[in-house]
Amino acid sequence: MDNNYLAELLFGDIKTTPEDMFAKYPARTLPDKAAVTRFAPSPTGFMHIGGLYAALISMCMARQSDGVFYLRLEDTDKKREIEHGADEIITSLAQYGVCFDEGAAADGETEKGSYGPYRQSMRKEIYQTFAKDLVKRGLAYPCFCSAEELDEIRKAQEAEKADMGYYGSYAKCRNLSIEEIEANIKAGKEYVLRLRSDGNAENKITCRDLIRGNIEMPENIMDVVLLKSDGIPTYHFAHVVDDFLMGTTHVIRGDEWISSYPLHEQLFRASGLKMPKYAHIAPIMKLDGGENKKRKLSKRKDPEASVSFYSKAGFPVQSVLEYLMTIANSNYEEWRMKNPDADMSQFKFKLEKMPVSGALFDMDKLASVSRDVISKMSEETLFDEISVWAKDNDEKLNAYITASPDKFRESIKLWKYNGKKVRKDIAKWSDLSEMFPYLYGDGVDGYEFDEKLTADERKAFLTAYISAYDHKVDSSAWFDGVKAVGEPLGFCPNIKEYKANPDAYKGSVAINGVSLTINEVEDTPAGTRISINLIPHTFEHTAFKHTKKRDLVNVEVDTVARYIERMYSLTEHK
């Protein structure tokens, strides 16, 4: 076989050589141990939280080593590519502070960097240059097998209980003569270009994974497709060429690619290119069903798989990033406790600290992290972040903000503090939808009230309460103030008087006949938890003295009293 003749027959219009490409894309000049990492998604769907996770890790590695982090779009699968998919990826990453030193840009914008184009669809000549070289060296050949012929091969392998794939004696086009190849081309037969594998299933290779350590696997024996019939490369071939020419030193990718390592090792070796180091990260999981069964977050089943889910719910960007870092490195939480005000970039990320098994994405833990993040935000930051989120996601809240920004700033001051402590009861901006209306004399209709109370009576009480409210008083003085506000409006300040003539009043609060101050009301999946203030004098001189743990008590709480407590919790200020 005259391989040079075959190479010209297949790629006569390609005049460039690998050496030309090496000259065009020289080795990067970087400090020793500098990592060149990439994020290389396919624009075939929404931005997955797992993608953000991988991008964050790749960025950390590059930043900490004074290296380079770049974005490459692997957009060779035009059948599955969605409209504006690339723009969505770029926008989502920018929103979460994942910034690239170089790489692909949104439609209409200019790429940044000297190693582009950073879209694989624009690098066809580069791939064909290396493909032609493989043909010249007898390491690749054209395959004319139709879909029907490939199906016949699969059926034969099933019958013979052989490994599935195109290899060895099943590779029908592997040993075609130059005359047969030329005749097929003249006849207009479509063909793909395949690797002529030199692998032996009896031989083992070692994948030196930066997270999992050494993994031993059989060599690749498959004559995989390098170029499709339209001349566009497969992922396997394209990433080998691109990672070398773009100077990639570390590849962070999902562990589903571990099984492809033998093929990729063979492709690098066959192409005469230096292979980068690999770190295969565990997928993000979720609990599904009983017995703590876990599965991967699914694009089809799980709304939380999409990065946009967190944006729409109103989780601050920093909350999501903080939580992802707790998943990525087991020692991050300890570091954060010791460095509560430090920027996340100061944390020394280590691949060896990453989990080997699937990392469980816990929404409750995310909420806990987020509450802490929000509690540390300044009033101005809160105003800015809430305003931006509400504009696109909460029409009513946005109306409050735009109608009177100064009033909303004041509302934030009232909401932010619980006595002398900073509140930590908000995990996402959507939680505010049920809170801020009260500060605007709105939101009453969402609760059930005694039939005695008309809309006008509710509004009258709220108006009186807001006018008389003083955030400087303690809880006892506050409750006295509530009673003072309520009495002219028909609420009994004394439980005995209320019991003697309940029809004469709008309502009251009592536990075992004792009038008490409600401290907190919390709705839980199991029911509603109520906490009260019980001072020593009350304990000594009432039936509470004889009440033991788990004893049943009679609670009489008028819905208005519950409403008062909620409103107080929203307006308490230091």
N, C-alpha and C positions, 0 to 999 in steps of 0.2 A: 504494500500500500504506500503510495506516494502521499504522505501526509501534507506536504507543502502544497501539492496540487489540490488536495481536498480542502485545505484551508482557504485557498483562493477561490475555489468553486463555491464555498459556502459564504465567505466574507470578502468577496472581491472589492467591495467598496470601502472596506476598513483599511486605511493606510498607516494608522498609528500602531505603536508597539507598547508593551508594558513599560519599556525604558522611557518612552515619551511621557507616559503617565507619572512615572517616578519623578521625572524632571519637573512636570507641571505641579505635582503635589509633593514637595520635598518634606523630609522629616521635620517635625516641629522642634523649635529651639525653646526648651523649657527647663526649669530647675530639675535637679535630680529628684526622683521619686514623685514628680508631679503627675497626677492622674488626669488622663483625658477620657472623659466619660460622655455618654450620649443618652438621649431619650429618643427612641425610634418607633413611634406608634404608626399604625395604619389608620387612615381616616375613614373607617368603615362603620363607625357608630359613635355613640356618645362617649365622653371622657369618663372612664371607669376610675373609681376610687383607688383601685389597685395600680392603675397607671400613674396617678398622682403620687402614690406611695413609692413606686420605683423611681420616678423622676426626682422626688425629694432626696432619696438616698444617693442617687447619682450626682445631684448637685452638691450635696454635703461632701462627698469624696473629692470632687474637683476643687471646691472652695478651700477645704482644709489643707490641700497640698499645693496651692498656688497653680493649679492646673487649668484645664479648659472643659467647659460643659457645653455641649452643642445639641441642637434639635435637628434630627433627620426624619423626614416623612417618607415612610415606606408605602408609597402609593402606586404600586404596580398592579394591584388587583382592582382594575377599573370597574368590573362587574359589581363588586360589593361596596365600592366607594360611595358615600352619601354626599349630597350637595352641601357645600359649606362645612364639610366634616373637618378639614384642615383648619379652617378659621376657628371653629369651636374649640379644637384642641389648644391652639395658640392662645385664645382668649381665656380659657379656663386656667391654663398654667400661669398666665400673667396675673390673673385674679388672685391666685394663691401664692404669689411671690416667688414662683419658680422661674427664674430669669436665666436666659442663655447668653453665653459669651459670643456665640455665633450660631448660625443655622437658618432654617427655613423661616419665611415670613408669611403673614396673611396675604390673601389675594390683593394685588395692587401695590404691595409694599416691597421694598428692596431687601434682599437677603443680606446678612451680616457675616463676614468671614471669607477666608481665601481658599477654602477647601470644598466649595460648592461646585455645581448646584447641590442643594441639600434636599431636593426632592428626587427620589429614585426614577420617577417618570421622565426626568430631564437628563439622565445619565446613560442613555442607551448605548451611545458610541463607546463609552468607557467599558461597559460590561462586555460588549462584543469584541473589544480589543483583547481582553483577557480570555474570552472564549476562543477566539481565533488562535491565540497562542497555545491553548490546551489541545486544539485540533492538530496544530503543527507538531506537537510533541506526542501525538498518539494517545492522549488522555481523554479525548472526547470524540463523539461520533453522532451523526444524524440518525434519528429513529423515525421511521415512517409508519409505525403501527397505528392502525385506526382504533377507535373506541371499541369496535366489535372484536378486533384481534386481542386487545388488552383484556377484554372480558373473557375470551376463550382461555387466555393464560391463567386468569384467576380461577376459572372453573377447573382447569387441569391441576392447579396447585391444591385446590380443595380436595379433589379426588385422590391425589397422591399424598395428602396431609403434609404438604411442604410449606415452608415459610412463604408468606405472601410477598409479592413485589417483583420488580423487573431486575433479574440478575442471572448470572451463570448461563445454563442451558435454556432458561426461560427468556433470555434477552435475545429475541429473534433477529434484531438488526445489528447486533454487536459486531458481527464478522462479515457484513456485506462487503462485496468487492467494490472497487471504485467505479466499475462499469455499471453495477446494479444501482449504486447511489446516483450516478449521473443519469441513468435511465429514469429513475423515479422522479428526479428533479425536473427533467424534460417533460415528463408526463403530468406535471403540475401537482404531484402529491405533496400534501402538507407534511412537515416534519418538525420534531423538536430536537434539541441538542442534549445529549446525555453524557454524564460522566462515565468513563471507562474505569470502574472501580478496580483497585488492586488489592482489596481487602480479603481477609481470610477469617471466617467465623471462628476458627480455632484459636486465632491470635487475640490477645487482650491488649487494650490500651488503658491508660490511667487519666481520668479527668481530675485535675488538681483544682478543686472548687474552693474558693476563698471562704466559704461559710461552712461547708460540709466536710471539708478535707478531701482526701483521695477517694475517688470512686472508680472501680475497675469495671470495664465494659468490653464486649467483643468489638472487633473492628467492623466498619461498615462494608457491606458487600453489595449494596444496591447501586445500580446504574441510574441514579436519580436524574431528573430533568434539571438542566442548567438554564436553558433558554426555551421559552414557550414558542409556539408556531409563529407568533407575531414578532419574535425577536426580543421580547421583554423577559427579563430574568426572573427566576423564582426567588423567593426570600433567601433560601439557603445560599445561592451563588452571589446574589447582590450584596448581602451583608458581609460576606467575606471580602469582597473587593472594596466596599466602602469603608469598613472598619480599618483596613490597612491604609488605604490612601488618606483617610481623614485622621490617621494617627491615634486611633482609639487604643488605650492601654488597658482599660477595665470595662467589661460588659456586665451590667446589672440586668438580669432578666428573670422571668418566672421559672420555677422549677419544672414546668411542663416541657422545657427545652433541654433538660438533661439528656433525654434519650437521643437527641439530635447531635450531641457532642461528637460522637465518633465520625459522623458524616462531616461536620464542620472542621474537625481536625484534619480529615483527609483532604478536604477542599483547600484549606490553607496550605497544606504540604504540597499538593499537586500544583497549585498556582505559584509556589515558591514565595509565599508571603508569610511574614511573622504573625503568629497568632496572639491575640490579647489574652489577658487573664479573665476568668469568668467567675461570677458570683450568682448562684441560682437561689433566688429568694422564695420563701414559702408563700403560698397564696393567702389572701385575706378570707377568713371563714366566718360563718354564722351558725348559731345553734338552729337545728331544724328537727323538731319532734322531741320525743322523750329520750331518756337515757343519755342526755348530753351529746347526742349525735351532731356532728358538724359537717358542713358542706361548703363549697366555694360560694362566694357571693355571685349570684347569677344576674347577667344583664337583662334576661327575660323575666325573671321572677321577683327580683328584689329592687325596689325603688332606691334603696340606700346604696346600691351599687354605683349609681350615677353621681358624679361630683355636683351636678346641678341640684340634686336633692338637698344637700347641705346649705347651698346658697338660698334656695327658696324657703327652707325652714328657718333661716336666719341665724345659723351657727356662724359666729365670727370666723374669718379666715384663720386667725391665730389659734383659735380653739381646735380646729381641724388639724392644723399642722402640729400643734403640741401633742394631740392625741396620737397621730401617726408616728411621732417620734417615740412615744412610750411603747408602741408596738415594735418599732424598729430596733431599739436598744433597751435591754432589760435594766440598765443602770440609769436611764434617763430620769425617771421619777425621783430617784435619790438625789441626782444632781440638781434637779429643779427645786427640791426642798431646801437644799443648801444655797441655791442661787435664785431666789424667788423673783428678782428683778432683772436678771441678766438676759441678754438677747439670746435666742435659741442658737444662733450661729456660733456662740462661744462653747457650746457643748462639743466634746471630742467624740465624734461618731466613729464606731468600730464595726467592721463587717463581722468579725468573729463573735460579736455580742448579739447578732441577729438570730431569731428563732429558726430552728431547723424544720419543725412541724408548723402546720398552718396557724397563723396568728388569728385569734378570735376577735372580731370587731364587735365590741360591746357598746351599744348605744347608751346604756346607763353610765358607763365609764366616760364616754365622750361628754355626756351632759355634766358630769361631775367636774371634769377638766374645764369645760366651757364656763361653768358658774364661777370658777376661780379666776379664769381669764377676764371675764366681764367685770368681776368685782374690783379688779385692779385698774380698770380703764378710768381715765379722767372724765369729768363731766362733759368737756368739749369733745373728746373722742367718742363718748357715748352718743352725743347729739349727732355728730357727723355720721357714724356708722348706722344708727337707727334711721336717720333721714334718708340715707342712700338706699337702705333695704326697703323701707316703707314705700318709697317712690315707685318701685316695681312690683311690690308684693302685698301691700296692705293699703287699700284705697282710703279707708276710714282713718287709720293712723296718720297717713300722709296728709289728709285734710286738716287734722289738728295741727300738724307741724307747719304746714304752709300758711294756715290762717293766722297763726301767731307764733313765730319762732321763739320769741322771748318768753312767752308763757310756757312753751314746751321745755325750754332750758330750765325754767324754774321748777317745772314738774319733775324733771330728771333729778334735781337736787332733793326734792321731797321723797322721791322714790328710792334714791341710791342708799339712804341710810336707815338703819333700824336702831334707834337710840344713838349710842355712840359707836356702834359697829356698822361696817359696810355690809349691805345686804348681799347674800349669796343664794338667792332663790330664782334667779333667771339664768337659763342655759342657752336660750336662743331668742332672737328678736320677736318671733311669732308669739312667745309667751306674753309679750307686752300688750297684745291685742285685747286681752281680757282685763288689763290693769289700768292703763292710762285713761280709758273712757270715764272712770270714776272721778278723775281729777278735772274733768270737763263737765261734770254734772250729767253724764250720759251713762248708758250701760245698765240701767236698772231693769229694763224689761227682760234681761236674760236670766233673772232669778225668780223663783216662786215666792210670792208674798201672801200673807193672810188676806182673805177676801175683803176684810174691813178696810184695807188700804187702797185708796184710789191712786192713780198716777199723780194727781196733783199733791196728795199727801206725801207720797214718796219724795217728790221734788221739793216740797216745802221742808221736809226733814233734812235733806241733803244740803239745801241752801243754807239753812240755819246752822248745820254742823260745820260746813266749810267756813262760814263767817266767824264762828266761835272758836275754831281750831287753833291751838297753840302748840307747836311742836316742842317747846321747851319744857313742858310739864311732864311729871312722871305718870306712870300708868294709873295710880290711884286718883290723882287729880284729874287725869283725863276722863276716867269713868264718871267721876262726879260731874264733870262738864257735860258728858253725854246725857246724864240724867237731867241736868238742868235744861239742856236743849230739848229733850224729849217730852218733859212734863207739860209745857204749854201746848204741845201738839198732841197730847192725849196718851202718852206713855207713862205708866206708873213707876215712880222711883222706889217704891217700897213693896216687897213681895207679899207681905201680909195684907196690905190694902188690896193688892191685885187679886189674891185668892179670895178675899171676902166679897169682892164685887168685880169679877173678871170682865163682865160685859161692859163695864164702864170705861175700860181702857183698851188701847191698841195692842198691848203686850208687855212682857217682862222676861227676866231670866232667873232660873233657880235650879239648884241641885239639892235634892232631899229637903226642899223647903228653904234652903239657904241662898240668899242672893249673893252671887259671886261675879268676879271680873273674868271674862273670857280672855285668855292670853294668846291663844293660837287655834286656828281651825285648819286642818290639813286633810285633803281628799286623797285617799289611797285606793288601790285596787280592792282592798279588803273592806273598805268602808270609810267613814269619816272619823278622824281622831281630833278630839277637843282637849286642849290643855287650859287649866285655870290657875289663877293666883289664889293661894290659900295661906293667909298669914297666921302666926301662932295663936293670936287672940281668937280668931274664928275657929281654929281647930279645938281649942280648949273649951269653948263655950257653946258648941253645937254638937249635933249628932256625929260629926266627922271624927270625934275623939274615939268613938267606938267602932269605926269602920276599918276593916282590914283589907289587905291586898286581895284583889279579885272579887270582893263583895260587889253585889249589884247596887247601882244607885239610880234614882229617878232623875232624869235630866229634862228640864223644861226650857227650851230655847226658842224664843220667838224668831221667826225668820228675819225680822228687822234687826234683832240683836246680832245675828250672824252676819248680816250685811254690814252693820256698824264695825264689827271686828275686822272684816275684810278691808273695809275702807281705811280703818286705822292702820293696818299693816302696810297699806300702800302709801300712806302719807306721813308716817312716823319719821322724824328727822332729829338729828343730834343738835 
